[in-house]
Amino acid sequence: MKTKLKISLSDWDYTCGDGCCYEWGVSCKINGEEIDSILFASSNDVANGLEVVLNYLGYEVEIDFEN
């Protein structure tokens, strides 16, 4: 039987004091434990998120993009 995982995602954003910098992303929790924040700044966002989650679960990950 497969183990059930509860994955919780929450948006966050940050603007520096003078307003010139802005970042946003998603905090990821698995079974209540925050594992990492996933930044959204490029077209690799989905790959980055998958890699963070799978690394946390103990997998070595290599992601290739195919056209």
C-alpha positions as CSV (number, residue, x, y, z in Angstrom):
1,M,0.0,0.0,0.0
2,K,1.3,3.4,-0.9
3,T,1.9,6.0,1.8
4,K,-0.5,9.0,1.6
5,L,1.3,12.4,1.5
6,K,-0.4,15.7,2.5
7,I,1.1,18.5,0.5
8,S,0.2,22.0,1.4
9,L,1.1,25.0,-0.8
10,S,0.9,28.7,0.2
11,D,1.8,31.8,-1.9
12,W,4.3,34.3,-0.6
13,D,5.8,37.6,-1.9
14,Y,8.5,40.0,-0.9
15,T,9.3,43.6,-1.9
16,C,12.5,45.2,-0.6
17,G,12.4,48.4,1.4
18,D,12.9,50.8,-1.6
19,G,10.6,48.8,-3.9
20,C,13.1,48.0,-6.6
21,C,13.1,44.2,-5.9
22,Y,10.1,41.9,-6.0
23,E,10.1,38.1,-5.6
24,W,7.2,35.6,-5.2
25,G,6.9,31.9,-4.8
26,V,5.2,29.1,-3.1
27,S,6.0,27.5,0.3
28,C,5.6,23.8,0.2
29,K,4.9,21.6,3.2
30,I,4.7,17.8,3.2
31,N,2.9,16.2,6.1
32,G,3.1,19.5,8.0
33,E,6.9,20.0,7.5
34,E,8.0,22.9,5.4
35,I,10.5,21.6,2.9
36,D,11.4,24.7,0.9
37,S,10.1,27.7,-0.9
38,I,9.9,27.4,-4.7
39,L,10.7,30.7,-6.5
40,F,8.9,31.6,-9.6
41,A,11.3,33.5,-11.8
42,S,11.8,31.4,-15.0
43,S,10.3,28.9,-17.3
44,N,11.8,26.1,-15.2
45,D,9.4,26.7,-12.3
46,V,7.6,23.4,-12.6
47,A,10.9,21.5,-12.8
48,N,12.3,23.3,-9.8
49,G,9.2,22.5,-7.8
50,L,9.2,18.8,-8.8
51,E,12.9,18.6,-7.9
52,V,12.4,20.1,-4.4
53,V,9.6,17.7,-3.6
54,L,11.3,14.6,-5.0
55,N,14.6,15.4,-3.3
56,Y,12.8,15.7,0.0
57,L,11.2,12.3,-0.6
58,G,14.7,10.8,-1.1
59,Y,14.9,10.6,-4.9
60,E,17.9,11.7,-7.0
61,V,16.3,13.7,-9.8
62,E,17.4,14.6,-13.3
63,I,14.8,16.5,-15.3
64,D,15.0,16.9,-19.1
65,F,13.0,19.2,-21.3
66,E,11.7,17.7,-24.6
67,N,10.2,19.7,-27.4
